[in-house]
Amino acid sequence: MRMQNVMVGECVHEVKVTRLGSGWGVRVFTNGVLNQQTTVYSRQDIGAAARDMLRMEDKCGNISDYASRARHRVGEKLIERRMEEE
């Protein structure tokens, strides 16, 4: 994975997944332009790969609500459930 463009500011992200012959292609578009892509060989790894790429987008300054949620969501639902049980 390699980020091609750093916008440093508010932008729009899209994630697209394509079936390839030997796996799945995961691509992140920033303002409609391809910015990152990777290949995973298991369908179960698509979510983790997309989340990792969106986290890197957010860390490097390509900020959007979509990317920020990917960065801060880890464990959030589990914590909320535990708080409701108490």
URLIN-V320984 format. One record per residue. N is the residue number from 1. OMEGA is omega in radians with two decimals (* if undefined). D_LAST is the distance of its C-alpha to the last C-alpha in whole Angstrom. Layout:
# URLIN-V320984
n: [N	N]
omega: [OMEGA	OMEGA]
d_last: [D_LAST	D_LAST]
This chain:
# URLIN-V320984
n: [1	2	3	4	5	6	7	8	9	10	11	12	13	14	15	16	17	18	19	20	21	22	23	24	25	26	27	28	29	30	31	32	33	34	35	36	37	38	39	40	41	42	43	44	45	46	47	48	49	50	51	52	53	54	55	56	57	58	59	60	61	62	63	64	65	66	67	68	69	70	71	72	73	74	75	76	77	78	79	80	81	82	83	84	85	86]
omega: [3.11	3.12	-3.08	-3.08	3.01	-3.06	-3.05	3.12	-3.12	3.12	-3.13	3.13	3.00	3.06	3.11	-3.13	-3.11	3.07	3.07	-3.12	-3.06	-3.13	-3.09	3.06	3.13	-3.09	3.06	3.09	3.08	-3.06	3.08	-3.12	3.11	-3.10	3.11	3.04	3.08	3.11	3.03	-3.05	3.07	-3.12	3.14	-3.12	-3.10	-3.11	-3.14	3.14	3.13	3.13	3.11	-3.14	3.12	3.08	3.13	3.07	-3.11	-3.14	-3.06	3.05	3.05	-2.92	2.98	3.10	-3.13	-3.14	-3.13	3.11	3.11	-3.11	-3.02	-3.01	-3.03	3.10	-3.06	-3.14	3.13	3.13	3.13	3.14	-3.14	3.13	-3.14	-3.13	-3.08	*]
d_last: [42	43	43	46	45	43	43	41	40	38	39	38	37	37	37	39	39	43	44	46	48	47	43	41	42	39	41	39	41	41	43	44	46	45	43	42	42	41	42	39	41	38	36	32	33	34	30	30	34	33	30	32	35	33	31	35	36	33	34	38	37	38	35	33	30	30	31	28	25	27	26	23	21	21	17	16	15	13	11	10	9	7	5	6	4	0]
